[in-house]
Amino acid sequence: MKCKLIKDIFINFFKTKKHKIIPSFPICLDNDNLNFFVNAGMSPFKKYFIGEEIPIYTRIANSQRCLRVTGKHNDFDQVGYDNYHHTMFEMLGSWSFGDYYREKAIKWAWELLVDVYKIPKNDIYISIFNGNYEDKLPIDKETFKYWSYFVSNNNNILFFGKEYNFWEMGDSGPCGPCTEIHVDLRSHKEKKIIPGKNLVNKNHPKVIEVWNLVFIEFLRKLDGKLTPLPIKHVDTGMGLERLCMILQEKDSSYDTDIFSNIIYKIKEFISVNKYNYENNFSQNIAIRILVDHLRAVIFSIYDGQLPSNNKAGYIIRKILRRAIIYINRFLNIKSAFIYKFAEIFIEENKNLYPELKKQKEHIKNIIKKEEILFFKVIKNGNKKIYHIIEQYKKKNKNIIDGEIIFKLYDTYGFPIEISKIIIESNELSIDEKKFNKKLLEQKVRSKNANNLKIFKDKWIKVYKYIYKSEDYEDSFIGYNNYIKYNNYIIKYRKVLNTTKENYYYELVLFKTPFYPEGGGQIGDTGYLLNNDEKIFVFDTKKENSSILHCVKKLPNNILSKFTTYIKKKRRKQIEINHTSTHLLKFFLKKILGNHVEQKGSYISNDYIRFDFTHNKKISWDEMNKIEYNIQKSILLNIPLKEEIFECIDKKTYNNFLSKKLKNEKKFRKITFGESSEWCIGTHVNNTGKIKVLKIISEKSISNGIRRIKAITYDKAIQYLNEISIKYNLLKKSIKSSYTSDTNKYKKENKKLNKNIHNIYSKQTKILENKYKKEIKHINSIKCICDIEFYKYEFLNEQIIKNVMINLKKEILNLFMFVGFIENNKCFILITTSCDIIKHKNIKANKIINKIKPYINGKYFWGDSYFSGSSAYINNDTNYNNTDKLYIVYNYIKQYIKKIF
């Protein structure tokens, strides 16, 4: 059974159980302080489990891409060494948010595995939570009760503690008891010797966990205590790779059709290209690591996470570099190699992952650049580490200072793994305690630098009995309004910034025209006005569903009625720039390709900053096309089309997932002609209001990510006007000096040409006299053959041509061959006089045809003349240029002896 079919059966099974089928979320988590990546299928639903948000669907199923390389659930070190762990894996998951619970989850799991996938009952083992004294949790009797309906042999039901059967996402968060399903893949003979129940949770390669059913009913707080959740949920996850291993009856997930073809092609490539491949254990581990890490990196780049030096990007770079280290060490590969298999992987899996094909070139180019960069790091680091080893050996010291190795790692990016291999191979060691100490210090510094010391007081409610929280949750009214009369402050709090040693206040209003920072757009500014005073709002932000108005001082009368005004001119310029950003993104994608994805934006009243994926500088021609198409859209006065969705279909929901707007209660779509985006920001009502857009800079900000800065409206007009003034001043300045300079250069050029002509004439005369003295007679033919002129610097093709023309006019029955070297290129020239052609039928092209198989390069010929540049013996690198001329000369000499 192929992987695609296995996956489709799972999805269709839960579809029949009335689950909403959704696509995989992006593998990278943007708004999670604890995790960079989705490490389990439930990660994107964390807010549903703890009650922060209400899900649209109470039953969901999908196949979720997951990455486990950091934190509690970390499989990084096992990858490649065992037969079933992977950095990236697909989690076949099903969820119930306050819907069904233990009974149905267990019943459907058994039905799918036994009745649909046909896994033998006796090979299935069930593990159940046996309670925990510290957390005051009892044995999970309810789970045992439901499993007992299906598992007749009690030897196949086992009880384990918290380590195996209590699932937690991390140190804090939603959690609960779980029941794991294990499958015994051993032969009948092996099962007779040792029962399967003795090998569950013993890391046996053929007795593996395949499915985990988690009953989420607690929240682990930061202090470690458990509190019951008000609503109970089900979270089940089954690894696609392990399920394929079971159903395809393979000993390893690397032998399944997910990996087997790409592994075969890598081994074939290595053998054909004569890499140092001996099919040994270490090399096969390296190839496993390569295919696993390549798959993880491909999907990470596809989901928008590029390798970098920070956060999630650092992890992706670490994964790729681990693969490079292994192929460098065990296959002796010393140049970019992995990127070649990105294309092969995508092509091999086009049926399983058709979405990858659109970004094939982009993914391949990113990986190639990363490889080239890291091989440079390895090359430079090797020089430094060998120099360090040499110095320590001179001093007769055996332990290298850990601080020196840390500097190599921290400053130059040279991996500690490679340092250890090289140092130990030289019979030295590293002071690892000191290295680890410096590494810990660096982590602490980094953590402290990222911790903004901002303290917020508790909210003080002003109208707590008049307004409920839901009254002001959807308080924004500013899409079409710039003023709100009869407004009230609902609550406020004080915010202290200890790093800047200042404070301000955050106010929540009943209704507000102030747009809070979001979607790349900066927050509005303005003021609150009552009968006594004017309170300036210097910024607007959003926290959960509340809009926060930032002010330096509180009103004297906090209970008074206010009129709220935003800065209208500033907002209008922001609206112009936000609409311009949509047009810019659309035409970047249209002209550069579908690989272009937004990676960030900053939309203010002054300018636009737009970051996007693209692996090379935008050409002058491409930039012109982008600006031209945007300007054309502006001049067409395209009207705004705004659509609000309260209930959304699957396609719309998928788009919202990709835009990371899934938390919005209403879904807003903004369309200007062909450009259509999910957006919460403010916009102009037609593109004509933009007037002009001008891109003022385009540059790379990290590997595979570029940044455009642009201005619009009056700022763009002013900018273009300044350029026009500068251009006219420059033009005037050039024109005044042009006439005198031109005449001067014309005279100098004429003089130089005359000098060159005189030199050529003198050299031509010298050569003519020399050749006349060296004529050799073969029968009635006068021959001049010379290949010694590589010694003279003045020689060039034009001088030889002039000599040949002059001598042909003067000497009858002339055959002439000259070979020389100029600028490290070989030249061959042959000429025959007209009387030889007429009486002897000896032609230049006829001669050269005989030796044509032995020369290579650019050449042309006629009856009386042949000229060849860069002529040399076909691709033979064993000869220098002089030798090559002699070889060609000998071929010609042998031939003309026959015909003269």
Secondary structure, DSSP 8 states (H G I E B T S, - for coil): --HHHHHHHHHHHHHHTT-EE-----SB-SS-SS-SB--STTGGGHHHHTTSS--S-SEEEEEEEEE-SSSSS--TTTTTTSSS--SEEEEEEEEEESS--HHHHHHHHHIIIIIIS---GGGEEEEEE--BTTTTB---HHHHHHHHTT---GGGEEEE-HHHHEEESSSSEEEEEEEEEEEE-S-HHHHHHS-GGGTTTTT-TTEEEEEEEEEEEEEE-TTS-EEEEEEEEEEEEEEHHHHHHHHTT-SSGGGSTTTHHHHHHHHHHHHHTT-S----HHHHHHHHHHHHHHHHHHHHHHTT----SSHHHHHHHHHHHHHHHHHHHHS---S--THHHHHHHHHHTTTT-GGGGGGHHHHHHHHHHHHHHHHHHHHHHHHHHHHHHHHHHHTT--EE-HHHHHHHHHHH---HHHHHHHHHHTT-EE-HHHHHHHHHHHHHHHHHHH---EEE---EESSTTT--HHHHHT-B-TTS-SEEEEE-EEEEEEEEETTTTEEEEEEEESSB----SBTTB----EEEE-SS-EEEEEEEEEETTEEEEEESS--S-TTS-EEEEE-HHHHHHHHHHHHHHHHHHHHHHHHH-TT--EEEEEE-SS-EEEEEE-SS---HHHHHHHHHHHHHHHHTT-B-EEEEESS--HHHHHHHHHHT-TT-SSEEEEEETTEEEE--S---SBGGGG--EEEEEEEEEETTEEEEEEEEHHHHHHHHHHHHHHHHHHHHHHHHHHHHHHHHHHHHHHHHHHHHHHHHHHHHHHHHHHHHHT-EEETTEEEEEE--GGG-TT--HHHHHHHHHHHHHHSSSEEEEEEEEETTEEEEEEEE-HHHHHHH---HHHHHHHHGGGEEEEEEE-SSEEEEEEEEETT-TTS-HHHHHHHHHHHHHHHHHHH-
